[in-house]
Amino acid sequence: MSVLFHDRLNLALLGLSLFGLIGGLFLLLTGQPDFAKIVWTTGVLPVLAALCLEIVRSLIKGEVGLDVVAALSMSAALLFGETLAAAVVALMYSGGTFLESFAQGRARREMSDLLARVPRTATRHCNGALDEVPLDDIVAGDLLLIRQGDVAPVDGTVDSPSALLDQSALTGESMPVRLAKGQDVMSGSTNAGEAFDLRATRRAADSTYAGIVRLVEAAQESKAPMARLADRYSLVFLIVTVVLATAAWWLTGDPIRAVAVLVVATPCPLILAVPVALVAGLSRAAHYGVLIKGAKPLEALARINTLILDKTGTLTDGRPQIVSIDTRGGMSEDEVLYFAAALDQASKHPIAQAIIAAAHARGSTLPVPQNLVETPGEGVTGTVDGLKVVVGGTGFVGAQTGVAEAQSSIVEAGSVVVAVAVDGQLVGHLVMADALRRGTAGLLAGLRRLRVRRILLATGDRRAVAEAVTKGLDLDAVRSELTPDQKVLLVLTERKNGPVMMVGDGVNDAPALAAADIGVAMGARGAAASAEAADVVLLVDHLNRLLPGIEIAQRSRRIAIESVVAGIGLSIVGMFAAAFGYLTPVQGALLQEVIDVAVILNALRALRIVPGQLDGQEE
């Protein structure tokens, strides 16, 4: 049964039951009680028939749900002539089902917006002209024109001087982001500025947005452990309800008391509040750039005790950055960077690209180098502004210039030193490293506030590198030189302390992500394998998004439990009141109507969760 048909059926049943109840009351007030009973019965029967069909389907699957109580109460009310009570129960049940359907539809809307935004074609530069081509025809290296208002169809890099992009649908960032030439663009971002050129780096099927769409579709099909728990113990609740109703009838000889007990017990708020709150939580998490693959991971995320972090690309940025510049011979840092970046324009090496990006960030305008010669993996020589420049490893620069002091003593664990010589003289060193993500210390403090008791680093890097990167961080342990299977073993070992969450971004992290209670992948630049194996994907390359994700999960689960406890408690009180004759069937039906609407509305509060852990978020 499609979601659309199910929603329409719920709306139709609600309309029939509402029309039947109001029509019967009108006939009763106009002195036609017999016709009123007929109209009430007419409004109840379609709801009862649909309910019985749903029960049969559940029984075929081997499930016994709490809907049986609703069917029993309506049937008993009709059997003993309490047609008004039956009509109220029918309205109550169809209304509750409609509210649940409405809440889930609203919660799906933000996720479905992602699907609706998928572009079908792209504008590609071809031999000096522009062609409109299907997405499947785009390959890495193609140059695409992204007009104002267009959605980036594939992952790529900015090939124009700059681009202004709205990433709110992916990351929750309300302000557009200005990207410079060469910076990465996620598919699904909207061009909020002038038209720009995008150099494709992936095919559409392999791009960020295509992966997100697949994950969204999986997220919409889940059922939470708490919901399954309700199904598992529904038989117990059903037996208790029937025993209490039977006892009230047998002890008093009044079947109406049994009807009243059944009416008050219909339906249990457990089957309404839990899915509404958790599905709403999925929607809110997606709004903040945290895609949770279902209600089961959402609930598990709320109970995490131990966090294991990968290093490269997770705790660190995963790309080389300049952490310091050592100058010689009176040349300034900006001048050393200027000559290095100008020459490195001839190289595609990641370190060269990082040097160029750093120079652009400082506002340097780089000239075109001349007489270029690149030795792969070693360095580059050439002419910049008429001066001979050598950039590369210290050994390479020393061999090219004969300067023995090109060998640097500033090498630290995990760093790479790039030497720069101008006209045969060493002018400085650029110290490159995979730097710790900005705000990491604040992130760890935030995780502690969210009751994550143990935080560990797991990396394949050498011990010295791992310790240098994590120095001063609030970590419980650092595990280095780990193979993928050793990471899995670490996850399994830590389970003795409670539920474990693993965060990673590489293919080597995928097994550990799958083994953890909750696997979290860095989705912006992470490997497809890690995203597929993970339960949660961070749609933006900010590890701090863990904080709102965990907080939303915790608050959604707490809202669901609050709704269940309050609803069940009130229902049980009402059932005993009905058993002792203090509530008639109609009064019991009205009471349960109020209880069910209240718990659903309370569960809908999850749609308005605003995480308090957004302070200090990376921009």
N, C-alpha and C positions, 0 to 999 in steps of 0.2 A: 504494500500500500504506500503510495507516494506521500511525501510530506504535505504537498498541496492538497491532495484529496483528503488526507487525515484532518488538516486544519479546517477545510470546508465542511466536513462531516461534523466536527465538533461544534462549529458555528450553527449548523442546521439543527442539531440536537438541542443546543441551548435555546434557539428560537422556538422550537416546538414545545419544549418544556415551559418556557416563559409564557408563551401564548396560552398553553393549557392551564397554567396556574391562574393567570389574570382573567382568562375567559370564564373559568369555573367560579372564581370569586365574584365576578360581575353577575353571573346567573344566580349565585347564592344570595347576593344582596337584593336581587329583583324578585326573590321568592320562588326560585325554581331549583331547589336543592337536588332533585333527581337528575335534571339535565347537567347540573354542576358536576355531579359525580362522574357522569359520562365523559364530560370534557376533560376533567382531571385525569381519568383513566386513559383517555386518548393521548394526552400529553406525556404520560408515563411510559406507555407501551413501546414507542420507538427507542427511547433511552434504554429501557430494560432489555429490548431485543439486541441492540448494539453492544450492551454490556455483557450479555450472555454469550454473544459471538466472540467477544474478546476473551472471556473466561475459557471458552472451549479451545481457542487458539493457544492460550497459556498452558492448559492441561495437556494438549498434544505435545508441547515442548517440555513437559514434565515440571511445570511451574504452577504453584498455587499462590495467587496474589490476593491482596486485601480487597480487590474488587468484588470478591465473593460476598463480603459483608454487605456491600451496597445492593447487590442483587437480592440477597436474602431479605433485607429490610424493605425494599420496594415490593417484592413478592408477598411478604407477610402482611404489609399494610394493605395491599389490594385484596388479599384473601380475607382479611377480617374487616373489610369495609372502611378502613381509614384512608380513603382516597386522597383527602387533602394532605395528609402526612406524606403519602406516596408521591404526590405532586411536588411537595417541598423538597423531598429527598432527590427526586429526579432533577429538579432545578439546581439543587446543591451540587449533585454529582456532575452534571453537564457543565455547570458554571465553573466548578473547580478544574475540570478537564480543559475547558476553554482557556481559563486563566493560565494554566500550565503551558498550553500550546502557544498562547500569546507571549508569555515570558520567554519561552525557548525561541520563538520566532524573532523577538526583539534582540535576544542575545546572539542569534545567528546573523543578524543583519550586518553588524560590523565585520564579521568574518566573510559574509557573502559579498560585501562591497569589494573585497579583494578579488573575488572571482569575476565580478562585473567589470573590473577595470582592466582585464587582460586584453591588450591590443591584438588585432588579428593580422595587420599588415604593418610595414615600415617603409620609410622613404630612404632609398639608398643612392649614394653618389655612384654614377657609372659613366665613365668616359665623358666627363664634363656635363652630364645631364643627370636629372633626378628621376628615378623609377620607383613606382609603388610595387613592392614585392611582398609575397607571403612570408610570415615569420620563419617557416621551415627552410626558406632559401637563404637565410642569413648565416654566414659562417664567420669564425674569428678573423679579424682583420678588416672586415667590411666597414666602410665609413657611412654612417647614417646621419640624416638631418632630423633633429628633434625640434619641432616647432613649438611656439608658446602654447601651453595647455596640453601638449602631447605627453603620453606616458612612455618612459623609456622601455622599449620592448625586450631588450636583452641587457646583460651585464656588459659594461665597457668602461672606457676612460674618456674624459673630456678631451676633445681634439681642437677646441677653440680656446681663446685666451681665458675664458671663465664661463661658468654656468650657474644659474640660480635654480635650485631644485627644492620642491616640496616633498618631503619624505614622511609626512604625517601619517599616511595610510600604512606605512611599514613600521615606523619607529615611535609614533606618538609625539614627535617633536612638532610644536605648534608653529615655529618660525622656519621659513625657508633657509636652506644652507647654501652658501656660496662656495663653489668648488673651482679650483684653479686647473689649468691645463695639466693633464696627466693623472689627475686624481680619479679614484674609482667611482663609478655610478652604478647603483643597484637598479636592476630592472624593477619596474613598478613605481619608480619615482616620477613625479610630475614636473614638467618644465614650467617654473613660475616666472621666468624672465624671458629675455630675447632668445631667438632660435640659436641653437649651437650644434656643432658636429660631435658625434659620439663614435669612437672607435670600438667596435665590438670585440670582446675578449672571449665570449662563449656563444655557443648556439642557443637559441631560445629554449629548447628542451632542457638544457643544462644550466640555465640561468637561475638566479636567486628567486625570481618571481614564480617561475614554473615549479620550483621545489616547494615554495610557500603554498602555492595552490594545492599541490598534492597533500601537503601536511594539513591544510585547512579541511579538505574533504575527509581526511581520516579523523580529524578532531570532532567532526559533527556526528560521528557514529558511535560514540562511546557511552558507557554506562558505569557509574561510579561504584566502588566497593560498598558504600553505605546503601546505595539503592539495591544492590544484590543482597545485602544483609537484611533489608526490609522484606525482600521476597523469601529469603531463607526462613525467617521467623514469622512470616505472615500466617503460616498454619497454626502456630502457637497462639497468636492473637485471635485468629478465627475461632479456635477451640474455646478460648477463654470467653469470648463474646457469646458464643452459642450456649456454653454452660451457664453463664450468668442469666441469659435470656430464658433458658429452659427452667432454671431454678426459680426465677421470679414468677413464671407461669405456674409451675408445679406447686409452689408454696402458697400462692394466693388464689390459684384457680382462675386468674384473669389473663387471657392471652394478649390483651392490649399492652400489659406491662412488658411482655417479651418483645412486642413490636417497638415499644418506646426505647428499650435497650438497644435493639438492632439499629434503630434510626440514629441514636446518639453516636453509635460507633462507626458511622458511615460518613465519608471514607477516612481512613487513618491518615493524618497529616504527613506521616512518614513517606507516603508514596507521592506527595505533592511538593513538600518543602525542599527535600534533598536535591532532586534534579533541577528545580528552578534556581536554587541558590548556586549550585555548582556550575551549571551552564552559563548563568550570568557572570560568574567569576571567570570563566574562559573568555568571555567577551571583553571584560575589563582588562584582563591580562594582555589580550591581543592589541587593545588600544594603546598600551604602553610598550609595545614592541616585544612582547614575550608570547610566543606561540606555544601553547600547551596542547599536546595532541589528544587530550580527552579529559573527562571528569576523573578517571582513575588516577592519572598522573597529578591532576590538580590536588586531589585529596592527599596523595602521598607527599607532594611538595610541602604541604602544610605541616608534616610531621618529621621533617628532616632533622637528624641529630648530628650527622657527620658530613663534611664537605671535603672532597678531594679535588684539587685544582691541577690541571696541566700547566706547564710553564709557557712554552713558546706559542704565541698567538692567543693565549688565554690570560695568564697573569702578566705576560709581556705583550707588546704590540705585534711581535712576529716579523717586524721589518727593521732593518738597521737604521739607526739614527745617530746623529752627531751628539755626543755627550760632553765633549770638551775639545778645544782647539789650543794646541801648544805652538806658540810662535817663536821664531828665531830671526836674528838679524834686523830687528827693528820693524818688521812688517806687522801690520795689525791683523786681528782675527778676520775682519771682513775682507782684507786684501788676500790673505791666504785662501779663504773660501772662494773668493772671486776667481782666482787663477785655477784652482782645482775644479770648480764647477764648469768654467768655460771650456776647459780641455775635456772634461768627462762627458760633454754633450755628444761625443763621438762613441760612447760606450753604452751598451744596454745592460750592463751588470747592475744588480740591485743596489750595491754600495754606491756606484756612480749615480744612479737615479736618486738615491737619498741625498747625496751631496748637492745635486742640482736643485732638488726641492728645498733644501735648507738655504741655498743662495737666493732662490726666488722669495722665500719667506722673509729674508732680510731686505728685500727690495732691490736686489742686484739686477742690472740689465746685462746680460751675458753676450759678448761678441762671438762671432763665428770663428772657431779655431782653424788653423791652417797646418799643412804638412803633417797630417795625423798618421801615427803608426800605433796600432793596439796590439799588445801581446796578451792573448786570452789568458785570464786568470792571474796575470802579473801586473799590468799597468798600461799607461798610455803616454806617448810623447807627442809633442807638437809645438806649434807657435801660437801665442796669444798676445795680441797687441805688439807684435814684433819681437817678443821675448820667448826664448826656448823654455818650455815648461815640461816637467816630468811629474806624473802622478801615479802612485801605485804602492805596492808593498814596500816595506823598508829595504828589503834585500834588492828588489828591482831598482828602486831609485838610487841606492848606493852603487849598484853595478853600472847604471847609466851615467852617473855623475862623478863617480870616484870619491864621493863624500862618505867617509867611514862612519861619521856620526849620524848618518841617516837611520842607523839602527837605534830604536828608541828604548828608553828604560821605563816608559810610562804604561807598558802593557799591563792590563789587569785581567783577572779571570772573566772570560766571556766576552772580551772586547777585541776589536780589530783596529790596528793602527794603519792609517794611510799617510804616507810621507809625500810632501810637496816640495819640489825644487824649481827655482827660477834662475835661468842663466847660470847653471852649474852650482848654485848655492842653495843649501837646505834652508827653507823659509818657515817650515812648521810641520806639525803632525795633526791630523784629524783623528780623534779617538771615536770609533764607531762601536755601538753596542745595541743589542735588542733590549731597549729600555723598558723598565717597569711601567705599566699603564698608570697614567695620572689618576690620582684618587684611590689607589689600591688600599692604602692604610685606612682611609675612611670607609671603604667597602667592607673590609674585614671587621671594623668596629660595628658597622651596621648589621652584619651577619650575626655577631655576638648578641646584639640587642634583640634580634629575631629568634634567639634561643638555639642557634647552631653551636653546639658545645665543642666539637672538634673540627679543626681546619688543617688540612695537610696539603703539601705540595708533592706531586708525583711527576717526575720528568725522566727522560732518557739521557739528559745532559750529564756531564761530569759533576762530581760532588762540589768541586771548587766553584764551578759556574753557578750551580743552584744556590749555594750558600751566599755567593756574592750578590746575586740578584735579590734574594729574600732577606738580606741583612736588615735587621730592625723591624721586620714585619711580625705581627702577632699570629704566628703559626705554631701549631702543636708539634709538628714533625715535618721533616724534609726527606723525601725518598728520591734518590737520584740513580742514574744509570739503569733505569728500568726498561725491560722489553715489554711489548704489548701484553704478553701472557702474565708477566709479573705485575703489571698494573691491574689486571683482572684479579689476581691473587690478593693484591692489596685491598681491593674493593670487597672481596668476599671475607677477608680477615676482619675488616672494620665493621662488618655487619653485627658483630657481637656487641657493639656499642649502640646499636639502633639503626634506623633507616639511613642509607648512604646516598648522597648525591655526588655524581662525578661530572666535572665540567671540562670539556676539551674541544679541539677544533680540527685535529688532523685525522688522517686515515688510521694511524696507529692508535688513536684513542677510541675508535669505534667499538672494539670488543669490551673495553671497560665501561663505556657508556651503556652498552646493552646489558652488562652484568649488574650495574648499579640499580638500586630501587628507583632512582630518578637520574637519567642521563641528560645533560644539558649541553647543547652544541652552539658554538659561535657561528651563527648562520650567515653573517654578512660576507665573510671571506673564508669560512671554514670549508672543509672537504665535504663532498656530497655524502660520502659514506658515514661520516660522523652525524650529519643531519638526519639521515635515514635511521640510524641506530638509536638516536636520542629520543627522549620523551618530551623534551622542551627545547625549543630553538629560539635563541636571542636574535631577533631580526635586525638589530643594529649592533655594530661592532663595539659595544660598551658593556663590559662585564658588570658594571653597576646596575644594569637592568635586572640582575638577580634580586635586588632588594624589593622593588615593587612587585615582582613576580611572586616571591615568597609571601610577602605581606598580603597580597590579594588572595592567595590560596588559603592562608591562615584565617583571614577574616571571612571569606566565603564559607569555609567549613564551620566556623564558629556560628555564623548566621544560620546555617542549615541545622546545626545541633540545637540552637536556641529555639528555632521554630518547631522542631520535632518534640523537644521536651515540653514546651508550653502547650502544644496542640494535644499530645498524648495525655498529659496530666489533666487538662480540662476535659478531654473526652472521657477519661476514666471516672472523674468526678460526676460527670453528667450521666454516665451509664449506671452508677450506683444510685443516683438520685431517681433515675427512671425506674430502676428495679424496686425501689421503696415507694413508688407511686407519687413522687413529687413532680414528675414531668409527664405530660401526655405525649403521644407520638408527635403531634404538631409542634408542641413546644420544644421537644427534643430535636426535631428536624431544624427548627429555626436556630436553636442554640448551636447545633453542629455547623450550620451554614455560617454563622458568625465566626466560629473557631477556624474553619477551613479558609475563609477569605482572609482572616487575620494572619494565618501562618504563611499564606502565599504572598500577601503584601509584604510581610516581614522578610521573606526570602528574596523578594525583588530589591531589597535594599542593597544586595550585592552588585546591582547594576550601577550604583552610585558611589562605590568605593573609590576614594582618592587616597592613594598610599602616602603615608607620612614620611616614607623613606626616599623621597625624591630629592631632598636637600643634598647639595654637593654632587648632583648628577653631572656626569661628563657632558660637555657640550660638543 
